[in-house]
Amino acid sequence: MSLLVSLDSTFRQSPSELSSNFNTSFNPALALYKKEGYQWACALVRLEMWYSFFNLSAVNYQNTQFQVNWGAGNTLITITDGVYNIYDLSNAMNAAIVAAGAPAGTYVSLIPNFNLLKIALQVEAGTTIDLLPGTSDFYKLLGFDLAQASVAYVGPLTTLGNLPGDITNGVDNIQVLCSIVRGSYSSGKSGRVLFTFTPNAAPGSNIAIVPVAPLYTPVELSNDAIRDIKITLQDNRGRIVDLNNQNLQVLLHLKLIEV
């Protein structure tokens, strides 16, 4: 016997729930009968979501600010939350500086070094950039360590980050957590990881995950029934992935497996 369960964050039960961290209740509960020598297990067979999670976010990551002086005194710059690649971020920095009152022009550039997997900060003549460590984690996106971030950069100057660039803000893979499974581990700790994946689409695109060989994880039952299932997306650093109200669809397959 087996069972397909489709979960869609569109129908989440509370407006306060994130689309990437939602609960589904079943009424009546899903009754799963027992069979000697077998146990219920669950696998992810399909997941669909949008690549809508930001790498710059004032609330979630505190990494949107730096300070600039183009000759008119120090000015705090805040970049709008969003998904940025290196070139987008370079353009956004200059656009924000101009929007803050600077004359039109280029004040700073981010230059990728793909051979070293690092990012260089190029500051133009007449410009001073302060990365504000302790206030903003913006410098971490550039691969600058704390010592590098703690000095002001007076142009003309080009400085290569000491660390690999981290433009994805540390998101190397996404973990799908499911409240009914047990027996999995994450970073050495017991957890409820059902599946992990690396985003296979460009920002703003749809991500469709269909495992070639679904991996079945034991199900934890209460009185031989399932009353609720909570699905959570978190990144490899344990942070909930905020899809910014874009919906998440998950299809689960439950079946009896021999033990």
Beta strands, then each sheet from edge to edge (+ up, - down):
strand 1: 2-8
strand 2: 21-31
strand 3: 38-50
strand 4: 65-69
strand 5: 75-78
strand 6: 108-113
strand 7: 118-123
strand 8: 128-130
strand 9: 153-154
strand 10: 157-160
strand 11: 174-178
strand 12: 184-186
strand 13: 189-191
strand 14: 193-197
strand 15: 206-209
strand 16: 217-218
strand 17: 225-235
strand 18: 249-258
sheet 1: 1+ 18- 3+ 15-
sheet 2: 1+ 18- 3+ 16-
sheet 3: 2+ 17- 11+ 14-
sheet 4: 5+ 4- 8+ 9-
sheet 5: 6+ 7- 10+
sheet 6: 12+ 13-
end
